[in-house]
Amino acid sequence: MFEFFKKAFKDMKESAKAQHEVDKANFAAAKAESKAQWEEAKAMGKAEKRMDMMQAERDEQIKEANKRKAEAETRIKAAQGK
């Protein structure tokens, strides 16, 4: 019986250590994400940075739209048998 409890407490100790490592990693990730959001918000205060970010977003949207258009044209040609 003593060995059972000894093993059980050892398992709980190892589990607690592992969970602590997970918690530390999650905390570090949340901290880094928070800092990134802060830095992005701070950068958005600068007009040229905000305009650059908005232009990059628009460029990405145009690229995606052109890709969708090309795929649709391919489907049209396949449906027409060309």
VMD Tcl script that builds the backbone (N, CA, C; Angstrom):
set m [mol new atoms 246]
animate dup $m
set s [atomselect $m all]
$s set {name element resname resid chain x y z} {
  {N N MET 1 A 0.827 -1.188 0.000}
  {CA C MET 1 A 0.000 0.000 0.000}
  {C C MET 1 A 0.873 1.254 0.000}
  {N N PHE 2 A 1.950 1.194 0.773}
  {CA C PHE 2 A 2.855 2.332 0.850}
  {C C PHE 2 A 3.453 2.636 -0.522}
  {N N GLU 3 A 3.812 1.596 -1.274}
  {CA C GLU 3 A 4.400 1.773 -2.597}
  {C C GLU 3 A 3.398 2.421 -3.560}
  {N N PHE 4 A 2.138 2.052 -3.397}
  {CA C PHE 4 A 1.098 2.628 -4.243}
  {C C PHE 4 A 1.055 4.147 -4.070}
  {N N PHE 5 A 1.013 4.605 -2.806}
  {CA C PHE 5 A 0.951 6.038 -2.546}
  {C C PHE 5 A 2.243 6.737 -2.948}
  {N N LYS 6 A 3.354 6.066 -2.753}
  {CA C LYS 6 A 4.637 6.635 -3.137}
  {C C LYS 6 A 4.676 6.880 -4.647}
  {N N LYS 7 A 4.216 5.881 -5.394}
  {CA C LYS 7 A 4.172 6.008 -6.851}
  {C C LYS 7 A 3.163 7.074 -7.277}
  {N N ALA 8 A 2.019 7.112 -6.627}
  {CA C ALA 8 A 0.978 8.079 -6.956}
  {C C ALA 8 A 1.479 9.508 -6.746}
  {N N PHE 9 A 2.148 9.748 -5.607}
  {CA C PHE 9 A 2.655 11.096 -5.342}
  {C C PHE 9 A 3.792 11.471 -6.296}
  {N N LYS 10 A 4.590 10.485 -6.661}
  {CA C LYS 10 A 5.656 10.743 -7.627}
  {C C LYS 10 A 5.055 11.122 -8.974}
  {N N ASP 11 A 4.019 10.404 -9.386}
  {CA C ASP 11 A 3.340 10.716 -10.652}
  {C C ASP 11 A 2.724 12.116 -10.616}
  {N N MET 12 A 2.101 12.459 -9.470}
  {CA C MET 12 A 1.501 13.790 -9.343}
  {C C MET 12 A 2.573 14.875 -9.423}
  {N N LYS 13 A 3.728 14.624 -8.822}
  {CA C LYS 13 A 4.815 15.589 -8.841}
  {C C LYS 13 A 5.316 15.797 -10.273}
  {N N GLU 14 A 5.487 14.709 -11.015}
  {CA C GLU 14 A 5.942 14.811 -12.398}
  {C C GLU 14 A 4.905 15.514 -13.268}
  {N N SER 15 A 3.644 15.202 -13.017}
  {CA C SER 15 A 2.568 15.833 -13.771}
  {C C SER 15 A 2.527 17.336 -13.490}
  {N N ALA 16 A 2.698 17.715 -12.241}
  {CA C ALA 16 A 2.699 19.127 -11.872}
  {C C ALA 16 A 3.872 19.853 -12.531}
  {N N LYS 17 A 5.034 19.210 -12.571}
  {CA C LYS 17 A 6.205 19.812 -13.232}
  {C C LYS 17 A 5.928 20.030 -14.718}
  {N N ALA 18 A 5.373 19.024 -15.362}
  {CA C ALA 18 A 5.077 19.120 -16.785}
  {C C ALA 18 A 4.050 20.216 -17.046}
  {N N GLN 19 A 3.018 20.290 -16.218}
  {CA C GLN 19 A 1.991 21.320 -16.384}
  {C C GLN 19 A 2.589 22.702 -16.167}
  {N N HIS 20 A 3.516 22.802 -15.226}
  {CA C HIS 20 A 4.175 24.085 -14.971}
  {C C HIS 20 A 4.951 24.535 -16.210}
  {N N GLU 21 A 5.619 23.612 -16.871}
  {CA C GLU 21 A 6.348 23.941 -18.103}
  {C C GLU 21 A 5.386 24.419 -19.185}
  {N N VAL 22 A 4.244 23.753 -19.304}
  {CA C VAL 22 A 3.232 24.165 -20.280}
  {C C VAL 22 A 2.734 25.568 -19.945}
  {N N ASP 23 A 2.462 25.809 -18.671}
  {CA C ASP 23 A 1.977 27.119 -18.251}
  {C C ASP 23 A 3.010 28.212 -18.531}
  {N N LYS 24 A 4.281 27.920 -18.269}
  {CA C LYS 24 A 5.340 28.895 -18.545}
  {C C LYS 24 A 5.407 29.209 -20.035}
  {N N ALA 25 A 5.307 28.194 -20.876}
  {CA C ALA 25 A 5.362 28.396 -22.321}
  {C C ALA 25 A 4.163 29.211 -22.798}
  {N N ASN 26 A 2.971 28.891 -22.289}
  {CA C ASN 26 A 1.770 29.638 -22.668}
  {C C ASN 26 A 1.854 31.096 -22.214}
  {N N PHE 27 A 2.389 31.325 -21.026}
  {CA C PHE 27 A 2.540 32.685 -20.512}
  {C C PHE 27 A 3.516 33.468 -21.379}
  {N N ALA 28 A 4.624 32.844 -21.737}
  {CA C ALA 28 A 5.617 33.514 -22.582}
  {C C ALA 28 A 5.017 33.856 -23.949}
  {N N ALA 29 A 4.223 32.943 -24.504}
  {CA C ALA 29 A 3.580 33.193 -25.797}
  {C C ALA 29 A 2.585 34.348 -25.687}
  {N N ALA 30 A 1.779 34.353 -24.637}
  {CA C ALA 30 A 0.796 35.424 -24.443}
  {C C ALA 30 A 1.503 36.764 -24.251}
  {N N LYS 31 A 2.595 36.750 -23.534}
  {CA C LYS 31 A 3.364 37.975 -23.301}
  {C C LYS 31 A 3.935 38.504 -24.617}
  {N N ALA 32 A 4.485 37.609 -25.434}
  {CA C ALA 32 A 5.045 38.017 -26.721}
  {C C ALA 32 A 3.960 38.546 -27.650}
  {N N GLU 33 A 2.792 37.879 -27.676}
  {CA C GLU 33 A 1.686 38.347 -28.512}
  {C C GLU 33 A 1.212 39.721 -28.074}
  {N N SER 34 A 1.134 39.924 -26.763}
  {CA C SER 34 A 0.708 41.211 -26.232}
  {C C SER 34 A 1.686 42.308 -26.628}
  {N N LYS 35 A 2.972 42.019 -26.530}
  {CA C LYS 35 A 3.986 43.011 -26.928}
  {C C LYS 35 A 3.884 43.303 -28.418}
  {N N ALA 36 A 3.656 42.262 -29.231}
  {CA C ALA 36 A 3.524 42.463 -30.671}
  {C C ALA 36 A 2.329 43.358 -30.982}
  {N N GLN 37 A 1.202 43.113 -30.301}
  {CA C GLN 37 A 0.022 43.949 -30.516}
  {C C GLN 37 A 0.306 45.393 -30.112}
  {N N TRP 38 A 1.020 45.576 -29.003}
  {CA C TRP 38 A 1.354 46.914 -28.544}
  {C C TRP 38 A 2.230 47.627 -29.570}
  {N N GLU 39 A 3.244 46.926 -30.065}
  {CA C GLU 39 A 4.150 47.528 -31.040}
  {C C GLU 39 A 3.417 47.859 -32.338}
  {N N GLU 40 A 2.504 46.990 -32.758}
  {CA C GLU 40 A 1.720 47.269 -33.962}
  {C C GLU 40 A 0.832 48.486 -33.757}
  {N N ALA 41 A 0.202 48.567 -32.595}
  {CA C ALA 41 A -0.669 49.710 -32.308}
  {C C ALA 41 A 0.150 50.994 -32.255}
  {N N LYS 42 A 1.331 50.902 -31.677}
  {CA C LYS 42 A 2.207 52.070 -31.596}
  {C C LYS 42 A 2.649 52.497 -32.997}
  {N N ALA 43 A 2.954 51.522 -33.844}
  {CA C ALA 43 A 3.388 51.827 -35.205}
  {C C ALA 43 A 2.253 52.431 -36.024}
  {N N MET 44 A 1.019 52.045 -35.731}
  {CA C MET 44 A -0.116 52.574 -36.477}
  {C C MET 44 A -0.301 54.066 -36.225}
  {N N GLY 45 A 0.309 54.575 -35.177}
  {CA C GLY 45 A 0.234 56.006 -34.903}
  {C C GLY 45 A 1.028 56.809 -35.917}
  {N N LYS 46 A 1.958 56.166 -36.592}
  {CA C LYS 46 A 2.755 56.837 -37.611}
  {C C LYS 46 A 2.054 56.680 -38.950}
  {N N ALA 47 A 1.757 57.788 -39.573}
  {CA C ALA 47 A 0.963 57.774 -40.808}
  {C C ALA 47 A 1.619 56.960 -41.912}
  {N N GLU 48 A 2.932 57.129 -42.117}
  {CA C GLU 48 A 3.584 56.410 -43.221}
  {C C GLU 48 A 3.578 54.901 -42.970}
  {N N LYS 49 A 3.736 54.484 -41.737}
  {CA C LYS 49 A 3.721 53.045 -41.420}
  {C C LYS 49 A 2.315 52.486 -41.651}
  {N N ARG 50 A 1.309 53.235 -41.216}
  {CA C ARG 50 A -0.073 52.794 -41.396}
  {C C ARG 50 A -0.410 52.675 -42.876}
  {N N MET 51 A 0.026 53.654 -43.668}
  {CA C MET 51 A -0.254 53.629 -45.104}
  {C C MET 51 A 0.462 52.451 -45.771}
  {N N ASP 52 A 1.696 52.186 -45.362}
  {CA C ASP 52 A 2.428 51.044 -45.913}
  {C C ASP 52 A 1.729 49.726 -45.598}
  {N N MET 53 A 1.249 49.588 -44.353}
  {CA C MET 53 A 0.563 48.358 -43.958}
  {C C MET 53 A -0.749 48.204 -44.719}
  {N N MET 54 A -1.466 49.304 -44.894}
  {CA C MET 54 A -2.733 49.237 -45.620}
  {C C MET 54 A -2.495 48.900 -47.083}
  {N N GLN 55 A -1.445 49.464 -47.686}
  {CA C GLN 55 A -1.133 49.177 -49.084}
  {C C GLN 55 A -0.741 47.711 -49.251}
  {N N ALA 56 A 0.037 47.188 -48.306}
  {CA C ALA 56 A 0.428 45.781 -48.367}
  {C C ALA 56 A -0.805 44.887 -48.278}
  {N N GLU 57 A -1.749 45.260 -47.428}
  {CA C GLU 57 A -2.989 44.486 -47.305}
  {C C GLU 57 A -3.798 44.531 -48.594}
  {N N ARG 58 A -3.883 45.709 -49.201}
  {CA C ARG 58 A -4.607 45.832 -50.471}
  {C C ARG 58 A -3.920 45.031 -51.564}
  {N N ASP 59 A -2.592 45.075 -51.608}
  {CA C ASP 59 A -1.851 44.295 -52.599}
  {C C ASP 59 A -2.141 42.802 -52.445}
  {N N GLU 60 A -2.191 42.343 -51.215}
  {CA C GLU 60 A -2.485 40.929 -50.948}
  {C C GLU 60 A -3.903 40.583 -51.410}
  {N N GLN 61 A -4.849 41.475 -51.170}
  {CA C GLN 61 A -6.225 41.239 -51.599}
  {C C GLN 61 A -6.324 41.194 -53.121}
  {N N ILE 62 A -5.602 42.068 -53.800}
  {CA C ILE 62 A -5.602 42.071 -55.269}
  {C C ILE 62 A -5.000 40.772 -55.793}
  {N N LYS 63 A -3.920 40.354 -55.192}
  {CA C LYS 63 A -3.263 39.112 -55.595}
  {C C LYS 63 A -4.218 37.924 -55.427}
  {N N GLU 64 A -4.910 37.879 -54.312}
  {CA C GLU 64 A -5.863 36.792 -54.050}
  {C C GLU 64 A -7.020 36.839 -55.056}
  {N N ALA 65 A -7.523 38.030 -55.355}
  {CA C ALA 65 A -8.629 38.174 -56.315}
  {C C ALA 65 A -8.195 37.726 -57.706}
  {N N ASN 66 A -6.980 38.090 -58.115}
  {CA C ASN 66 A -6.484 37.656 -59.422}
  {C C ASN 66 A -6.328 36.141 -59.487}
  {N N LYS 67 A -5.911 35.546 -58.389}
  {CA C LYS 67 A -5.777 34.090 -58.330}
  {C C LYS 67 A -7.152 33.433 -58.483}
  {N N ARG 68 A -8.146 33.957 -57.759}
  {CA C ARG 68 A -9.501 33.406 -57.860}
  {C C ARG 68 A -10.053 33.565 -59.263}
  {N N LYS 69 A -9.755 34.711 -59.900}
  {CA C LYS 69 A -10.227 34.970 -61.257}
  {C C LYS 69 A -9.613 33.965 -62.233}
  {N N ALA 70 A -8.309 33.713 -62.102}
  {CA C ALA 70 A -7.634 32.758 -62.976}
  {C C ALA 70 A -8.202 31.352 -62.797}
  {N N GLU 71 A -8.482 30.966 -61.558}
  {CA C GLU 71 A -9.072 29.649 -61.311}
  {C C GLU 71 A -10.457 29.552 -61.932}
  {N N ALA 72 A -11.243 30.627 -61.833}
  {CA C ALA 72 A -12.589 30.627 -62.414}
  {C C ALA 72 A -12.520 30.532 -63.935}
  {N N GLU 73 A -11.578 31.238 -64.541}
  {CA C GLU 73 A -11.435 31.174 -65.993}
  {C C GLU 73 A -11.027 29.768 -66.439}
  {N N THR 74 A -10.197 29.111 -65.661}
  {CA C THR 74 A -9.805 27.730 -65.969}
  {C C THR 74 A -11.023 26.815 -65.903}
  {N N ARG 75 A -11.857 27.006 -64.891}
  {CA C ARG 75 A -13.065 26.192 -64.755}
  {C C ARG 75 A -14.022 26.449 -65.913}
  {N N ILE 76 A -14.126 27.710 -66.348}
  {CA C ILE 76 A -15.008 28.055 -67.474}
  {C C ILE 76 A -14.532 27.349 -68.732}
  {N N LYS 77 A -13.225 27.411 -69.003}
  {CA C LYS 77 A -12.683 26.756 -70.188}
  {C C LYS 77 A -12.893 25.242 -70.132}
  {N N ALA 78 A -12.739 24.665 -68.939}
  {CA C ALA 78 A -12.932 23.218 -68.797}
  {C C ALA 78 A -14.400 22.863 -69.027}
  {N N ALA 79 A -15.304 23.710 -68.565}
  {CA C ALA 79 A -16.736 23.443 -68.754}
  {C C ALA 79 A -17.146 23.602 -70.211}
  {N N GLN 80 A -16.481 24.474 -70.938}
  {CA C GLN 80 A -16.795 24.681 -72.354}
  {C C GLN 80 A -16.077 23.689 -73.244}
  {N N GLY 81 A -15.179 22.922 -72.673}
  {CA C GLY 81 A -14.480 21.904 -73.428}
  {C C GLY 81 A -13.335 22.450 -74.268}
  {N N LYS 82 A -12.784 23.551 -73.904}
  {CA C LYS 82 A -11.691 24.157 -74.683}
  {C C LYS 82 A -10.360 23.751 -74.128}
}
mol reanalyze $m
mol bondsrecalc $m
mol representation Tube
mol addrep $m
